[in-house]
Amino acid sequence: MKWRRYLKESMIFCVAVSLISVQPAHAYLDPGTGSAILQGILAAIVAIGVVLKLYWHKLLKFMGIRKDVGSSVKDDN
């Protein structure tokens, strides 16, 4: 169990050193980057909408809000 403590202390030390020695990136973000980020966000929203639409009836049936249409029993009296 001594190795776990050593590993934990080593990880904390590495994280502390990496946070202390942060250098500026000097990076350039061109206008296309904003467009790519916007496309990614919109694609995620559309994907969530499609998944909800595909599983909407199963979700309602699971929550007990809507009953299965094929399982209702009709009386022929």
Backbone as a ProteinNet text record, in pm:
[ID]
protein_1_A
[PRIMARY]
MKWRRYLKESMIFCVAVSLISVQPAHAYLDPGTGSAILQGILAAIVAIGVVLKLYWHKLLKFMGIRKDVGSSVKDDN
[TERTIARY]
81.5	0	85.9	214.6	304	317.3	306.7	319.8	203.8	85.3	-29.4	-4.9	49.8	80.4	187.3	289.9	395.5	338.6	250.9	188.9	104	28.1	-57.3	27	132.6	220.1	290.5	330.2	395.7	300.3	176.4	76.7	49.7	35.6	11.4	129.1	250.4	369.4	374.2	345.4	347.8	243.5	123.8	19.4	58.3	114.2	155.6	265.3	362.6	471.4	418.9	328.9	276.3	189.5	121	41	127.5	237.7	326.5	403.5	440.4	526.2	448.4	337.2	255.8	319.4	332.2	388.4	276.8	286.4	186.3	193.2	79.5	72.5	108.2	83.1	103.9	32.1	-90.2	-167.1	-253.8	-282.8	-367.4	-492.2	-607.2	-733.7	-792.3	-798.3	-852.4	-1004.7	-1069.9	-1217	-1283.8	-1216.9	-1273.6	-1289.5	-1211.2	-1220.3	-1354.5	-1400.2	-1530.4	-1642.2	-1630.7	-1730.6	-1732	-1614.9	-1607.6	-1666.4	-1640.6	-1697.5	-1849.2	-1901.1	-2045.5	-2107.8	-2044.3	-2095.7	-2099.4	-1996.9	-1994.1	-2106.2	-2130.9	-2237.9	-2374.2	-2395.8	-2523.6	-2542.1	-2435.2	-2445.1	-2481	-2425.3	-2457.9	-2604.5	-2655.5	-2796.1	-2888.3	-2855.8	-2937.7	-2931.7	-2814.2	-2800.9	-2884.4	-2884.7	-2966.9	-3114.3	-3155.2	-3294.2	-3335.6	-3247.6	-3278.8	-3290.6	-3201.4	-3207.9	-3336.5	-3373.4	-3498.7	-3618.7	-3618.5	-3729.5	-3737.9	-3623.9	-3624.8	-3676.7	-3642.4	-3678.4	-3788	-3862.1	-3962.4	-4073.2	-4127.2	-4238.2	-4191.6	-4070.8	-4018.4	-3996.4	-3951.3	-3930.2	-4062	-4164.8	-4296.1	-4356.2	-4338.8	-4391.2	-4316.5	-4185.4	-4105.8	-4147.3	-4179.1	-4218.6	-4363.4	-4440	-4577.7	-4676	-4631.1	-4718.5	-4807.5	-4752.5	-4827	-4822.2	-4935.9	-4941.8	-4918.8	-4877.8	-4852.6	-4984.2	-4988	-5110.1	-5154.4	-5063.9	-5098.3	-5143	-5122.1	-5154.9	-5292.7	-5368.6	-5501.7	-5597.8	-5680.4	-5775.6	-5913.3	-5982.7	-6116.1	-6219.6	-6333	-6444.1	-6529.7	-6570.5	-6653.8	-6799.5	-6850.7	-6989.1	-7081.6
-119.8	0	126.1	108.4	223.2	283.3	198.2	246.7	336.9	314.8	402	543.3	551.6	683	751.7	676.7	731.1	778.2	699.2	735.4	861.2	868.6	985.3	1111.1	1101.8	1217.4	1257.9	1161.2	1190.3	1262.2	1216.7	1279.6	1423	1445.2	1580.3	1670.6	1618.7	1696.9	1732.2	1635.9	1661.7	1765.8	1756.1	1853.4	1991.3	1999.2	2128.6	2191.8	2113.8	2166.9	2212.7	2135.7	2175.3	2300.7	2322	2443	2565.3	2545.4	2657.8	2703.3	2611.4	2644.3	2662.7	2732.1	2754.1	2864.3	2837.9	2933.6	2984.5	3108.4	3157.6	3079	3059	2974.9	3049.6	3178.8	3258	3193.5	3153.3	3085.5	3185.7	3153.9	3237.9	3159.4	3219.1	3158.3	3239.9	3181	3253.1	3250.9	3329.1	3334.6	3199.4	3111.2	2979.2	2894.9	2924.2	2848.7	2871.7	2996.2	3026.8	2957	2951.6	2883.2	2733.1	2673.7	2530.7	2501.4	2588.6	2570.8	2581.8	2679.2	2696.1	2574.3	2521.1	2402.1	2282.5	2268.7	2158.4	2167.9	2290.2	2310.3	2281.6	2333.1	2308.6	2160.5	2092.4	1949.2	1870.7	1908.8	1840	1860.7	1982.5	2011.2	1930.3	1925.1	1848.7	1699.8	1647.7	1505.7	1470.6	1556.4	1532.7	1532.7	1624	1629	1503.8	1453.3	1332.6	1211.6	1200.4	1088.6	1095.8	1215.3	1229.1	1191	1231.4	1197.7	1047.6	982.3	837.9	759.6	803.2	727.9	794.9	890.3	966	875.7	789.6	703.9	602	549.4	455.7	526.2	649.9	727.2	754.4	794.3	819.7	692.5	579.6	452.7	410.1	432.9	400	483.2	609.6	699	677	601	571.5	677.6	771.5	877.4	825.2	742.2	688.7	536.8	474.3	328.9	277.3	151.6	88.6	74.1	116.1	115.4	-27.2	-117.2	-254.3	-340.6	-299.2	-386	-361.2	-266.3	-239.5	-350.2	-393.1	-501	-438.5	-471.9	-418.7	-526.8	-485.9	-579.5	-580	-700.7	-714.3	-736.4	-674.2	-690.9	-602.2
0	0	0	21.6	23.4	-116.3	-219	-356.3	-395.9	-339.5	-369.8	-318	-198.5	-143.1	-226.7	-266.9	-351.3	-484.9	-544.6	-672.1	-657.9	-550.5	-526.6	-508.7	-429.8	-408.7	-537.1	-617.7	-745.2	-840.5	-846.2	-933.9	-890.1	-759.8	-709	-741.8	-727.1	-758.2	-906.7	-993.9	-1138.5	-1178.6	-1123.4	-1155	-1105.2	-983.9	-928.5	-1013.6	-1055.3	-1137.2	-1272.7	-1332.2	-1463.4	-1453.9	-1342.1	-1326.4	-1298	-1231.5	-1199.1	-1322.5	-1408.2	-1522	-1652.1	-1647.7	-1766.6	-1851.8	-1980.8	-2075.4	-2167.3	-2215	-2310.2	-2441.5	-2503.7	-2622.6	-2749.7	-2756.8	-2878.5	-2997.8	-2976.1	-3079.6	-3154.3	-3278.6	-3362.1	-3398.8	-3373.6	-3411.9	-3525.7	-3644.1	-3759.2	-3757.2	-3842.6	-3842.8	-3870.3	-3939.1	-3966.4	-3841.5	-3740.4	-3615.9	-3548.1	-3545.9	-3486.9	-3560.8	-3693.2	-3773.7	-3743	-3726.7	-3695.9	-3558.2	-3461.6	-3327.7	-3333	-3406.6	-3420.7	-3487.8	-3590.9	-3657.7	-3563.1	-3479.8	-3384.4	-3282.6	-3233.5	-3135.7	-3198.6	-3319	-3386.8	-3419.3	-3458.8	-3488.3	-3362.6	-3248.3	-3123.8	-3087.2	-3105.3	-3074.7	-3166.2	-3295.2	-3389.9	-3357.9	-3321.4	-3288.2	-3165.8	-3065.8	-2946.9	-2984.4	-3071.6	-3116.9	-3192.4	-3278	-3354.8	-3262	-3165.9	-3071.9	-2990.1	-2944.9	-2870.2	-2956	-3082.8	-3171.7	-3195.3	-3209.2	-3233.8	-3113.9	-2993.7	-2874.4	-2792.6	-2848.2	-2773.5	-2720.1	-2804.3	-2760.5	-2656.8	-2674	-2574	-2440.9	-2445.9	-2323.9	-2252.4	-2327.4	-2267.1	-2209	-2279.8	-2230.7	-2104	-2099.3	-1982	-1861.4	-1884.2	-1775.4	-1733.2	-1811	-1775.2	-1821.5	-1902.8	-1952	-2064.4	-2149.6	-2262.8	-2257.2	-2285.1	-2284.6	-2425	-2434	-2562.6	-2638.8	-2764.5	-2843.7	-2874.3	-2901.1	-2939.5	-2823.5	-2700.8	-2587.1	-2530.6	-2583.6	-2527.8	-2571.7	-2479.4	-2504.8	-2520.9	-2631.2	-2657.6	-2631	-2575.4	-2555.7	-2681.2	-2724.7	-2844.2	-2807.2	-2703.1	-2660.4	-2736
[MASK]
+++++++++++++++++++++++++++++++++++++++++++++++++++++++++++++++++++++++++++++

